[in-house]
Amino acid sequence: QRGRTGRRDEQALRRLWLGTRGADVTRLKNALDGRGRYHDLHQLFYHDIDDDGLREELLAHIAAEAVPTGEVKILSDIDDTFYANWKDARYPKKTVYPGVLQFYAELDRGPGPEPGRAGDLTFVTARPGDRLGLVEDATLRALAARGQLAATVLAGSFTRLIGNRAIAEKKLENFLEYRRLYPEYGFVFVGDSGQGDIHFGQRMLERAPESVQAIFIHDVVATPERARQELGVAGVHLFDTYLGAAAVALERALLGPEGAARVAEAALEAFAAIPFPSRDGREPRRLEMARDLARLNELLPPSLRIATSL
């Protein structure tokens, strides 16, 4: 479908949703979000449905029928979180950060011996959306071309494009709407320190402390150590590499040891393939990777520790 729903369509939607119960509601929602297209659950509820009363009725039904999954929805920024594409000049432009794909996959899998349902990644971006979904679809194609095949996109707004606080507040608005669609899930956010994501993460924790399990911030602006520590105490965890992010996630029981080790292996393999233009550009990143690998190895059982010379 393109565009808003008419009254007949909305009544058909009402019958469909109110006739769906319990865990089947979760399955229906995930099926809509799992198609890899702009026309997803959020678009349906918050853009296509015109009747505010109907929207609230359906959201109340979703809340009443929610069956806790014990899993998390992973929300992530794109630029300077997924790949180097805004302020981060430390890596060649458009470089997908080493280990980020596996980090998403392991958060999605969960810490237990049995993997959770795959497909719980949503990108929350400042990039403005449009009525036809051209921006969202283009974003999904760009992500797929860089290895992230399954995801949903919550776009920003042209009216909230200027200023980090405005961008963060639009992301918060999207998150609060998304949370109402998925009350049976917890949430994790992965962002960066370059464009309002710290503020967004703090606001997430403020507005939904019972649902938000962790905030991970990729530090691309060399935040002072004291500020990092203060943010960490408040639940906002800054990291330099996805090895470091995996260590925090392991400590917080969002990853199991095997999952954290898989992130490390993927990160090291990806790092080795990055075409840095000079040794001077590569060496500081290598030292960060080596430091964070050493920290992660301290948390892993001996049988899973990663041996590498980097």
Secondary structure, 3 states (H helix, E strand, C coil): CCCCCCHHHHHHHHHHHHCCCCHHHHHHHHHHHCCCCCCCHHHHHHHHCCCHHHHHHHHHHHHHHCCCCCCEEEEECCECCCECCCCCCCCCCCCECCCHHHHHHHHHHCCCCCCCCCCCEEEEEEEECCCCCHHHHHHHHHHHHCCCCCCEEEEECHHHCCCHHHHHHHHHHHHHHHHHHCCCCEEEEEEECCCCHHHHHHHHHHHCCCCEEEEEEECCCCCCHHHHHHHHHCCEEEECCHHHHHHHHHHCCCCCHHHHHHHHHHHHHHHHCCCCCCHHHHHHHHHHHHHHHHHHHHHCCHHHCCCCCC
